[in-house]
Amino acid sequence: MSPAVLDPTDESAPQSLTAADRPESLGGLTVGLLDISKARGNVFLDRLEERLNGLDAKVVRYTKPTFSKPAPVDLRHEIATQCDAVIEALAD
């Protein structure tokens, strides 16, 4: 059974989503780290970047303007076209 993917932005019309395929390894891939601008998210991402560098992944950092709204379309497009995988930081 695959995990459920929930979209917290709109619950009025739930839709069924399938999780994307995951790579066997992050080595050699470009991994985007998205800071959603919540307190201490950057601390988590700093540590994660250290770990990813140890796996020979190329890391690119991004930051949302505010955590209270979805990422702007141009930022989402940039991440989607430049990265093989993305990790979003949620912290407080």
Backbone torsions as a table, in degrees:
resi	resn	phi	psi	omega
1	MET	NA	124.7	-179.9
2	SER	-80.4	152.0	-178.1
3	PRO	-67.8	149.9	177.2
4	ALA	-78.9	141.2	176.2
5	VAL	-109.4	120.0	-178.2
6	LEU	-107.2	140.4	178.2
7	ASP	-108.2	108.3	-175.9
8	PRO	-76.3	-2.0	-175.3
9	THR	-82.8	-20.0	-178.8
10	ASP	-160.7	111.5	-179.2
11	GLU	-100.6	2.2	-176.5
12	SER	-69.8	-28.5	178.9
13	ALA	-138.5	78.5	-178.1
14	PRO	-58.4	142.9	177.1
15	GLN	-126.7	153.9	-179.8
16	SER	-87.4	125.5	178.8
17	LEU	-122.2	151.0	177.5
18	THR	-111.8	135.4	178.6
19	ALA	-65.0	144.5	178.5
20	ALA	-68.6	153.2	175.2
21	ASP	-61.6	142.7	179.7
22	ARG	-103.0	140.1	178.5
23	PRO	-69.9	154.1	177.3
24	GLU	-64.2	-34.8	-177.5
25	SER	-147.7	154.5	175.6
26	LEU	-95.3	-6.6	178.3
27	GLY	-58.4	128.0	179.0
28	GLY	82.8	-6.5	179.8
29	LEU	-95.5	159.5	173.7
30	THR	-94.5	120.4	-177.7
31	VAL	-112.9	122.3	176.3
32	GLY	-87.8	135.1	175.0
33	LEU	-111.9	115.9	-175.7
34	LEU	-104.2	113.3	175.1
35	ASP	-88.7	120.0	-177.3
36	ILE	-87.4	9.2	176.2
37	SER	74.0	28.4	170.1
38	LYS	-93.5	154.8	-178.0
39	ALA	-55.4	132.7	175.0
40	ARG	69.9	5.1	174.5
41	GLY	-61.2	-35.6	179.6
42	ASN	-65.6	-31.3	178.0
43	VAL	-64.1	-45.8	177.0
44	PHE	-60.8	-45.9	-177.8
45	LEU	-67.8	-33.4	176.1
46	ASP	-58.7	-46.7	-179.9
47	ARG	-66.2	-41.1	179.1
48	LEU	-63.8	-39.5	178.3
49	GLU	-61.4	-41.2	176.5
50	GLU	-57.3	-45.5	-179.3
51	ARG	-65.1	-42.6	-179.5
52	LEU	-66.4	-38.0	176.3
53	ASN	-60.7	-35.1	176.7
54	GLY	-67.9	-20.0	177.3
55	LEU	-94.0	4.7	-179.3
56	ASP	67.9	32.8	174.5
57	ALA	-94.5	147.6	173.2
58	LYS	-87.1	127.7	-176.2
59	VAL	-110.3	132.2	175.4
60	VAL	-123.6	129.6	-177.1
61	ARG	-99.4	141.7	176.8
62	TYR	-134.2	155.6	177.6
63	THR	-138.1	129.6	173.1
64	LYS	-74.7	148.9	178.3
65	PRO	-63.9	-34.4	-179.1
66	THR	-154.0	147.4	179.9
67	PHE	-76.9	-16.4	-172.0
68	SER	-82.8	-6.0	180.0
69	LYS	-132.9	156.3	176.0
70	PRO	-60.3	156.1	176.9
71	ALA	-60.1	142.0	177.2
72	PRO	-58.2	150.9	-177.5
73	VAL	-56.7	-42.6	-178.4
74	ASP	-65.1	-35.4	176.8
75	LEU	-68.0	-43.3	177.4
76	ARG	-61.2	-40.5	179.2
77	HIS	-65.0	-43.8	179.2
78	GLU	-58.9	-46.1	179.3
79	ILE	-63.4	-45.2	-177.3
80	ALA	-64.0	-33.1	-177.3
81	THR	-88.8	-19.1	-176.2
82	GLN	-105.1	-13.3	-171.8
83	CYS	-121.5	147.3	173.9
84	ASP	-86.5	-25.9	179.9
85	ALA	-151.8	157.9	178.2
86	VAL	-139.4	143.1	176.0
87	ILE	-124.1	129.1	-178.7
88	GLU	-105.7	131.7	-177.7
89	ALA	-94.4	127.9	172.6
90	LEU	-120.3	123.1	-178.4
91	ALA	-155.0	163.8	174.7
92	ASP	-155.9	NA	NA
